[in-house]
Amino acid sequence: MDAVARVRSAVRTFLAAHLSDRAVAVACSGGADSLALAAATVHSGALVHGLVVDHGLQDGSARVAAETAAVLRGLGCVTAAVLPVAVGGPGGPEAAARRARYAALRDAAGGCQVLLGHTRDDQAETVLLGLGRGSGPRSIAGMRCHDPPWGRPLLDVPRAVTVAACAALDLRPWADPHNADPRFRRVRVRTEVLPLLEDVLAGGVAAALARTAAQLREDADALDALAAALLASAHHDGTLDDGMLDTGTLATHPAAVRRRALRDWLLGAGVPELTDGHLRAADDLVGRWRGQGGVAMPGGFVVARAHGRLHLDPPR
């Protein structure tokens, strides 16, 4: 199958499985991955709204965004909007830009699904970065193909295929200088770590990492379903909706399921930026209970145990 046909087939398969009507948004940076995605989505017959985020981080970014929007209109998108964003806040520049981008896309999509141009190579990079951070199976499971409002039709398509598809369609992708800047960790994984692994392990590493992510997502989905059932049961053993959790019910399940249930409970109550350390400390109030005091959580919350129940005290 040639490159254009492979991209089109991936998009058709995704849309048939996940698109409830003809309207869909496509986020496009002007790079090969998102240009190939936009072209294939228009070719599928969907009503495509192009969305171009201008992060304002480089000289000439407004011009690049406007030119990309013009290309999208030329491809047949029914609309093509440029979304200027302000990048800032906690974390490094990559994280700040991602937060700003996703917020702008969500707001501009108007309830449509937003298709993103992540490829199999992006998935492999995500898995490696998760491994390096020790982020646990949820991170190593990588990106989901369908995670409303986000859709990623090209997660099984190599980046080389999207580049070849653009060449075959006479599309000229924009080469973002940040994608070659070694200051960014993901760039070094892309340009140094993955090529070295491909050489040492005789090829196929990106595909293998993507398969690993898919297998872990299946396991994570099963554990998440068990955790949701446990959380429902542990809300004071189902007898009183007071926001507390019955420790006796929690204690009858494996720690991996308990921690997932606790994660959902804490996030649902507004606790931000949970880490594995926070969840393990909260779980110790169940699995290693020795009469210890409350456990501090991000945002000023405190998890404590009293009379066989876990309760969450809000910030003071």
RADADA-V856228 format. One record per residue. SS is DSSP state (helix for helix, strand for strand, loop for the rest). D_CENTER is the distance of its C-alpha to the mean C-alpha in whole Angstrom. Layout:
BEGIN
SS,D_CENTER ; SS,D_CENTER
END
This chain:
BEGIN
loop,29 ; loop,29 ; helix,25 ; helix,26 ; helix,26 ; helix,23 ; helix,21 ; helix,23 ; helix,23 ; helix,19 ; helix,19 ; helix,22 ; helix,20 ; helix,17 ; helix,19 ; helix,22 ; helix,19 ; helix,17 ; loop,19 ; loop,22 ; loop,23 ; loop,24 ; strand,22 ; strand,19 ; strand,17 ; strand,16 ; strand,14 ; loop,17 ; loop,17 ; loop,20 ; loop,19 ; helix,20 ; helix,17 ; helix,16 ; helix,20 ; helix,20 ; helix,18 ; helix,20 ; helix,23 ; helix,22 ; helix,21 ; helix,24 ; helix,26 ; loop,25 ; loop,27 ; loop,24 ; strand,24 ; strand,22 ; strand,21 ; strand,20 ; strand,18 ; strand,19 ; strand,17 ; strand,20 ; loop,19 ; loop,23 ; loop,22 ; loop,25 ; loop,28 ; loop,28 ; helix,25 ; helix,26 ; helix,28 ; helix,25 ; helix,23 ; helix,26 ; helix,27 ; helix,24 ; helix,24 ; helix,28 ; helix,27 ; helix,24 ; helix,27 ; helix,29 ; helix,27 ; loop,28 ; loop,25 ; loop,27 ; strand,25 ; strand,24 ; strand,23 ; strand,22 ; strand,20 ; strand,21 ; loop,19 ; loop,21 ; loop,19 ; loop,19 ; loop,19 ; loop,18 ; loop,17 ; loop,17 ; helix,17 ; helix,14 ; helix,12 ; helix,14 ; helix,14 ; helix,10 ; helix,11 ; helix,14 ; helix,12 ; helix,10 ; helix,13 ; helix,15 ; helix,14 ; helix,13 ; helix,17 ; helix,18 ; helix,17 ; loop,20 ; loop,18 ; loop,17 ; loop,14 ; strand,13 ; strand,12 ; loop,10 ; loop,12 ; loop,10 ; loop,13 ; helix,14 ; helix,14 ; helix,11 ; helix,10 ; helix,13 ; helix,13 ; helix,9 ; helix,11 ; helix,14 ; helix,13 ; helix,12 ; helix,15 ; helix,17 ; helix,16 ; loop,17 ; loop,14 ; loop,15 ; helix,14 ; helix,10 ; helix,9 ; helix,11 ; loop,10 ; loop,7 ; loop,5 ; loop,7 ; loop,9 ; strand,10 ; strand,8 ; loop,10 ; loop,11 ; strand,8 ; strand,10 ; loop,10 ; loop,13 ; loop,14 ; loop,12 ; loop,15 ; loop,17 ; loop,18 ; helix,18 ; helix,22 ; helix,22 ; helix,20 ; helix,23 ; helix,26 ; helix,25 ; helix,25 ; helix,28 ; helix,30 ; loop,29 ; loop,30 ; loop,27 ; loop,27 ; loop,24 ; loop,23 ; loop,23 ; loop,21 ; helix,23 ; helix,20 ; helix,19 ; helix,22 ; loop,22 ; loop,23 ; loop,22 ; loop,18 ; helix,17 ; helix,15 ; helix,18 ; helix,20 ; helix,18 ; helix,18 ; helix,22 ; helix,23 ; helix,21 ; helix,20 ; helix,24 ; helix,26 ; helix,24 ; helix,25 ; helix,28 ; helix,29 ; loop,27 ; loop,29 ; loop,26 ; loop,23 ; helix,21 ; helix,18 ; helix,18 ; helix,19 ; helix,16 ; helix,14 ; helix,17 ; helix,16 ; helix,12 ; helix,14 ; helix,16 ; helix,15 ; helix,12 ; helix,16 ; helix,17 ; helix,15 ; helix,15 ; helix,19 ; helix,19 ; helix,17 ; helix,19 ; helix,22 ; helix,21 ; helix,21 ; helix,24 ; helix,25 ; helix,24 ; helix,26 ; helix,29 ; helix,29 ; loop,29 ; helix,33 ; helix,33 ; helix,33 ; loop,36 ; loop,35 ; loop,32 ; loop,32 ; loop,29 ; loop,30 ; strand,29 ; strand,32 ; helix,32 ; helix,34 ; helix,32 ; helix,29 ; helix,31 ; loop,32 ; loop,28 ; loop,27 ; helix,25 ; helix,22 ; helix,22 ; helix,23 ; helix,21 ; helix,18 ; helix,20 ; helix,21 ; helix,18 ; helix,17 ; helix,21 ; helix,20 ; helix,17 ; helix,19 ; loop,22 ; loop,20 ; loop,20 ; loop,17 ; loop,15 ; loop,16 ; loop,17 ; helix,18 ; helix,21 ; helix,21 ; helix,21 ; helix,23 ; helix,26 ; helix,25 ; helix,26 ; helix,29 ; helix,31 ; helix,31 ; helix,31 ; loop,33 ; loop,35 ; loop,38 ; loop,38 ; loop,36 ; loop,35 ; loop,32 ; strand,29 ; strand,27 ; loop,24 ; helix,22 ; helix,23 ; helix,26 ; loop,26 ; strand,28 ; strand,28 ; strand,31 ; strand,33 ; strand,37 ; loop,39 ; loop,36 ; strand,34 ; strand,30 ; strand,30 ; strand,28 ; strand,30 ; loop,28 ; loop,29 ; loop,32
END
